[in-house]
Amino acid sequence: MRSRCPLLGLFAILVACGGGGSTIPVTVPALSQEALAPGTAAGKYIKHVVILIQENRSFDNLFSTFPGADGTKRGKMSDGRSVRLHSIDLYYPKYLTNSHAAFVTEYDDGKMDGWNLVEVGSAPCARCAYAYVNPSQIQPYWTMAREYVLADHMFPDESSGSFTGHQDLIRGNTAIDKTESLIDNPSNSPWGCDAPSFTETPLITKSGQFINDGPFPCFTYDTLRDVLDAKKVSWKYYVPPLLGNLPGLYWDAFDAIKKVRYGPEWSADVIMPEKKVFKDIRAGSLAGVSWVIPDGANSDHAGFAKHDTGPSWVAQVVNAIGKSKFWNSTAIVVVWDDWGGWYDHVPPPQLTYAGLGIRVPGIVISPYAKKGYVSHTVYQFGSVVKFVEEVFGLGSLGTSDRTSASILDVFDFTQKPRKFEPIAAPYSQRFFEEQPASDIPVDTN
């Protein structure tokens, strides 16, 4: 029998600042139910979209002090106290919890004050999550944000972790029907069709119930793959190999998509190791749409093996594109798949029973991106999906793409394409191309 437990009620759309952050007007998109127009002017200029996915950081954790952004230096605790966020290195040895239950506690009906109540590394740690990364540790990210566009109101579509976050980035939301959506992680790994037969994926229902024993994680719903294939637009999903030479192990978003896992695209378009993206760029074979996932050694996830290479990994993929023939026709979106348990002061708008989740950073890089622009528009991962659909004239998947604000407003297609200036980074492209696979899963929660 399915086990159920009540959740806190959702509230109407709320966009506000708290915890000591400055009040910055945000743009809340109209929730239009109209189908997407078949293509936009962006398609005249953008022929390639690259989605670089990093791991488990909230906006305040990486950009709390970024000029002009909606950040904060203080956080709220459940007892009413306000505490100063403390500075940390990018590498952090403890593993922060980022389940749906943690979201409910931290979000606290929009009070954003429950981080001190969630265990860190399976033990109480009242102030661990109230932290921001020293900007000197993540200079490549700040350089990209200063030169291009930083989105300071980007939210995952679900109020949980990496599994749903990566599904959102190939599809929009994770609704499996009109009343239930996937939430949290499958009960076993790999997180997809290769999981043991007894694996279950939790659900959240329209009535606000959490269901532990949901479906096996091998789904038949449509993703961007279906509409890209229908328009004959090429795509590739770059993912690190792990134990048994299986892409992703803990997740590869397309391992949970039955049509891909058991079709020819599994070997043709799911590419490992992930560093083959450099080879494809050099060879002039960048796909229309690419998703690029880091090796676990280059993930920004806290609590894994000691490393500080994540910002350089992202920078070197951007540099490879910037120095190539693809620069003038490419839009790069850098996004973190979930908040990773770190404090953030902006209450996520509750647009559906499943989310939105805690705010994460978004960076948009393109020769047509506005220079040094901080976008306060409310985006969700469906906004990235919608942008892909608009660029290639794909029509709508009918998920959160239909109600999301597109990221089109961060571009200026009247400007001359900007010359690319390489992003300085401590680790070189050669370092990553020669780096052996770590067999560290990019995420396990």
C-alpha positions in Angstrom: 0.0 0.0 0.0 1.2 3.5 -0.7 2.4 5.4 2.3 1.2 8.9 2.6 2.0 11.9 4.8 0.6 15.4 4.8 2.6 18.4 3.6 2.5 22.0 4.4 0.0 23.9 2.2 1.2 25.8 -0.8 0.7 29.5 -1.0 -0.2 31.9 -3.7 2.6 33.4 -5.9 5.0 35.3 -3.7 8.1 37.1 -4.8 9.7 39.0 -1.9 13.0 39.6 -0.2 13.9 38.7 3.3 16.8 37.8 5.7 18.5 41.2 5.2 18.6 41.2 1.4 17.9 44.4 -0.5 14.4 44.8 -2.1 14.8 44.5 -5.8 11.8 44.6 -8.2 11.3 41.3 -10.0 9.4 40.6 -13.2 6.8 37.9 -12.7 5.7 36.4 -16.0 2.1 36.2 -17.0 1.0 32.6 -16.7 -0.2 32.3 -20.3 -1.8 29.1 -21.4 -1.4 29.8 -25.1 0.7 27.5 -27.2 4.1 28.6 -28.2 4.5 30.4 -31.5 6.4 28.3 -34.1 9.8 29.9 -33.8 11.1 33.3 -33.0 13.6 35.8 -34.3 16.2 34.1 -32.0 16.3 31.3 -34.5 17.8 33.6 -37.1 20.9 34.1 -34.8 21.1 31.1 -32.5 21.7 27.7 -34.1 23.2 26.0 -31.0 22.1 25.9 -27.4 24.4 24.4 -24.8 23.1 23.7 -21.3 25.9 23.3 -18.8 24.6 21.7 -15.6 26.4 22.1 -12.3 25.5 20.7 -8.9 23.8 21.8 -5.7 24.2 25.4 -5.0 21.7 28.1 -4.0 21.9 31.6 -5.5 22.9 33.2 -2.1 25.6 30.5 -1.7 27.5 31.6 -4.9 26.3 35.2 -5.5 25.2 36.6 -2.2 27.4 39.7 -2.6 27.3 40.1 -6.4 26.7 43.8 -7.3 23.2 44.6 -8.4 21.8 41.1 -7.6 19.2 40.1 -5.1 21.6 38.6 -2.6 21.9 38.9 1.2 24.6 38.8 3.9 22.2 37.5 6.6 19.9 34.6 7.0 16.8 33.9 9.2 16.6 31.0 11.7 13.6 29.3 13.1 13.8 31.0 16.4 13.6 34.4 14.9 17.3 35.3 15.0 19.1 36.8 12.1 22.6 35.4 11.5 25.4 36.6 9.3 26.3 34.3 6.4 29.9 33.0 6.9 32.4 32.7 4.1 33.5 29.2 3.0 35.7 27.7 0.4 34.0 26.0 -2.6 35.1 22.6 -1.3 33.0 21.9 1.7 33.4 18.5 3.5 29.9 18.1 4.8 27.0 16.8 2.8 23.9 19.0 3.0 20.4 17.5 2.7 18.3 18.6 -0.2 15.2 16.4 -0.2 11.6 17.5 -0.5 11.2 17.2 3.3 14.2 19.5 3.7 12.6 22.0 1.4 9.4 22.0 3.4 11.3 22.6 6.6 13.5 25.3 5.2 10.8 27.1 3.1 8.5 27.1 6.1 5.4 28.5 4.3 7.5 31.3 2.8 9.3 32.3 6.0 12.6 30.9 4.7 13.9 30.3 8.2 14.2 26.5 8.7 17.8 25.8 7.6 19.0 25.4 11.2 16.5 22.5 11.7 17.8 20.3 8.9 20.6 17.9 9.6 23.9 18.3 7.8 25.9 15.1 7.3 23.3 13.2 9.4 23.9 15.4 12.4 22.5 18.7 13.7 24.5 21.8 12.5 22.5 24.9 13.2 24.6 27.3 11.1 26.3 25.1 8.4 23.9 26.0 5.6 24.1 29.8 6.3 27.2 30.3 4.2 28.4 31.8 0.9 31.4 30.8 -1.1 34.4 33.2 -1.1 34.2 34.9 -4.5 37.9 34.3 -5.1 37.1 30.6 -5.1 34.6 30.9 -8.0 36.1 33.7 -10.0 35.2 32.2 -13.4 31.5 32.2 -12.5 31.7 35.9 -11.4 33.6 36.8 -14.6 30.9 35.2 -16.7 28.2 36.9 -14.7 29.9 40.3 -15.0 30.5 40.0 -18.8 27.2 38.4 -19.8 23.9 37.8 -17.9 23.2 36.7 -14.4 19.7 35.5 -13.6 18.9 36.1 -10.0 15.4 34.6 -9.9 15.9 31.2 -11.4 14.1 28.3 -9.8 13.9 24.5 -10.4 10.4 23.3 -11.3 10.2 20.9 -8.3 10.9 21.4 -4.7 13.5 18.6 -4.5 16.9 17.5 -5.7 19.0 16.4 -8.7 16.9 13.7 -10.2 13.9 16.0 -10.9 16.2 18.9 -11.7 17.8 17.0 -14.5 14.4 15.8 -15.8 13.2 19.4 -15.8 16.1 20.4 -18.0 15.2 17.9 -20.7 11.4 18.3 -20.3 10.0 21.0 -18.1 8.2 19.7 -15.0 7.9 16.0 -14.0 4.2 15.6 -14.0 3.2 12.0 -15.0 -0.5 12.9 -15.2 -2.8 15.7 -14.2 -2.6 15.0 -10.5 0.9 13.5 -9.7 4.5 14.6 -10.3 7.8 12.9 -9.6 9.6 14.2 -6.5 12.9 13.3 -4.9 15.1 10.4 -6.1 14.4 6.8 -7.1 14.9 4.4 -4.3 17.9 2.6 -6.0 20.6 3.4 -8.5 21.0 3.8 -11.4 18.3 6.5 -11.4 16.5 5.2 -14.5 15.6 2.2 -16.6 18.7 0.3 -15.5 17.6 0.4 -11.9 16.7 -2.9 -10.1 13.1 -3.9 -10.9 11.9 -3.2 -7.3 13.0 0.5 -7.6 10.3 3.1 -6.8 10.2 6.9 -7.5 8.4 9.1 -5.0 5.5 11.3 -6.1 3.8 14.4 -4.9 0.1 14.8 -5.6 -2.1 17.7 -6.4 -3.8 17.3 -3.0 -0.4 17.7 -1.3 0.4 14.2 -0.4 3.8 12.6 -0.6 3.9 9.0 -1.9 7.0 7.0 -1.3 6.2 3.9 -3.4 5.7 5.5 -6.8 6.5 4.2 -10.3 9.6 2.5 -11.6 11.9 5.2 -13.0 11.6 4.3 -16.7 9.2 6.8 -18.2 7.3 7.1 -21.5 6.6 10.9 -21.4 7.9 13.1 -24.1 11.0 15.3 -23.7 12.9 17.7 -25.9 14.3 14.7 -27.6 10.9 14.1 -29.2 10.3 17.5 -30.6 13.9 17.9 -31.6 13.8 14.6 -33.5 10.5 15.6 -35.1 12.2 18.8 -36.5 15.4 16.9 -37.3 17.4 19.1 -34.9 20.5 17.2 -33.6 21.1 16.8 -29.9 23.7 15.2 -27.6 23.9 14.5 -23.9 27.4 14.5 -22.5 27.7 12.5 -19.3 30.6 10.9 -17.4 31.1 7.2 -17.4 30.9 5.4 -14.0 31.1 1.9 -12.6 30.3 -0.7 -15.2 30.8 1.9 -18.0 27.2 2.9 -17.5 26.5 6.6 -18.1 25.5 8.5 -15.0 25.0 5.5 -12.7 23.1 7.7 -10.2 21.6 9.6 -13.0 21.7 10.3 -16.6 18.5 12.1 -17.4 17.9 10.1 -20.5 18.5 6.8 -18.7 15.0 7.4 -17.3 13.5 7.9 -20.7 12.5 4.5 -22.2 12.5 5.6 -25.8 16.1 6.7 -25.5 17.5 4.0 -23.3 16.2 1.2 -25.5 16.6 3.0 -28.8 19.5 3.8 -31.2 20.1 7.3 -29.6 21.4 5.7 -26.5 24.7 4.9 -28.2 24.6 7.7 -30.8 23.6 10.7 -28.8 24.3 9.9 -25.1 28.0 10.6 -25.2 30.6 9.5 -22.7 33.0 10.5 -21.4 31.7 14.0 -21.0 35.0 15.6 -22.1 34.3 14.5 -25.6 32.5 17.8 -25.9 35.9 19.4 -26.5 36.6 17.0 -29.4 33.2 17.6 -31.0 33.7 21.3 -30.8 37.1 21.1 -32.5 35.7 18.7 -35.1 32.9 21.2 -36.0 30.2 18.7 -34.9 28.5 20.7 -32.1 24.8 19.5 -32.0 21.9 21.9 -32.2 21.2 21.2 -28.5 23.8 19.9 -26.0 23.5 19.1 -22.3 26.9 18.8 -20.6 27.3 17.1 -17.2 30.6 17.3 -15.2 32.6 14.4 -13.9 32.1 14.0 -10.1 35.6 15.4 -9.6 34.5 18.6 -11.3 31.1 18.9 -9.6 30.3 21.8 -7.3 28.5 19.4 -5.0 29.5 19.7 -1.3 30.7 16.6 0.6 32.5 14.7 -2.2 36.2 14.3 -2.8 38.2 17.4 -2.2 38.3 19.5 -5.4 37.9 23.1 -6.6 37.8 22.5 -10.4 34.1 23.0 -11.1 34.3 26.7 -12.1 37.3 25.9 -14.4 35.4 23.0 -16.0 32.5 25.3 -16.9 34.9 28.1 -18.1 36.9 25.7 -20.3 33.7 24.4 -22.1 32.7 28.0 -22.6 36.2 28.9 -23.8 36.2 26.0 -26.3 33.0 27.3 -27.8 34.1 30.9 -27.7 37.2 30.2 -29.6 35.4 28.0 -32.2 33.4 28.8 -35.3 30.3 28.2 -33.2 30.6 31.3 -31.0 28.5 33.7 -33.2 25.6 31.2 -33.3 25.5 29.8 -29.8 23.7 30.5 -26.5 25.2 28.9 -23.4 23.1 28.4 -20.3 24.9 27.6 -17.0 22.6 26.4 -14.3 22.8 24.5 -11.0 20.4 21.6 -10.7 19.2 22.3 -7.2 20.0 24.4 -4.1 22.0 21.6 -2.4 20.7 22.5 1.0 22.3 25.9 1.1 20.5 28.9 2.5 18.7 31.3 0.2 16.5 34.2 1.3 14.0 34.5 -1.6 10.8 32.6 -1.2 10.2 30.5 -4.4 6.8 31.3 -6.0 4.6 28.2 -5.5 3.2 28.0 -9.0 2.1 24.4 -8.7 1.7 21.7 -6.1 5.2 20.5 -6.9 7.1 23.7 -6.7 9.0 25.9 -7.5 12.1 24.8 -5.6 14.7 26.9 -3.9 16.4 29.5 -6.0 19.6 28.6 -7.9 22.0 30.7 -10.1 21.6 31.0 -13.8 24.2 32.5 -16.2 23.5 33.1 -19.9 26.5 33.5 -22.3 26.3 34.5 -25.9 27.6 37.1 -28.4 24.0 38.5 -28.2 23.6 38.4 -24.4 23.3 41.8 -22.8 26.6 42.9 -21.3 26.8 42.9 -17.5 23.1 42.5 -17.1 21.4 41.1 -14.0 17.9 39.8 -14.9 15.3 39.9 -12.2 12.7 38.1 -14.2 11.3 35.0 -12.5 12.5 32.0 -14.5 12.2 28.3 -13.9 13.9 25.3 -15.6 10.9 25.3 -18.0 12.1 28.7 -19.2 15.2 27.0 -20.6 13.1 24.3 -22.3 10.9 27.1 -23.7 13.9 29.0 -25.1 15.1 25.8 -26.9 11.6 25.3 -28.3 11.4 29.0 -29.5 14.9 28.9 -31.1 14.2 25.8 -33.2 10.4 26.4 -33.7 9.6 23.1 -32.0 6.1 23.9 -30.6 5.3 23.1 -27.0 5.8 20.0 -24.9 2.9 21.2 -22.8 4.8 21.1 -19.5 6.0 24.0 -17.5 7.3 25.5 -20.8 3.7 26.8 -21.4 3.7 28.9 -18.2 7.3 29.9 -17.9 8.9 33.1 -19.0 11.4 32.5 -21.8 15.0 33.6 -21.2 14.7 35.5 -24.5 14.6 38.8 -22.7 18.4 38.6 -21.8 19.4 38.8 -25.5 19.8 41.9 -27.7 19.7 40.7 -31.3 20.1 44.2 -32.6 23.7 44.4 -31.4 26.6 43.2 -33.4 27.9 39.8 -32.1 30.4 40.5 -29.4 34.0 39.3 -29.8 34.7 36.5 -27.3 37.2 37.1 -24.5 38.5 33.9 -22.9 37.4 33.3 -19.3 40.4 33.1 -17.0 40.5 29.9 -15.0 43.0 28.1 -12.7 42.7 24.8 -14.6 43.2 24.5 -18.4 41.2 22.7 -21.0 44.2 20.3 -21.4 43.9 19.5 -17.7 40.3 18.3 -18.2 41.0 16.4 -21.4 43.8 14.5 -19.8 42.0 14.0 -16.5 41.1 10.3 -15.8 37.5 9.5 -15.0 37.0 9.7 -11.3 34.1 7.2 -10.9 32.7 9.7 -8.4 28.9 10.1 -9.0 28.0 13.6 -9.8 25.3 13.4 -7.2 23.6 10.8 -5.0 20.7 12.9 -3.8 
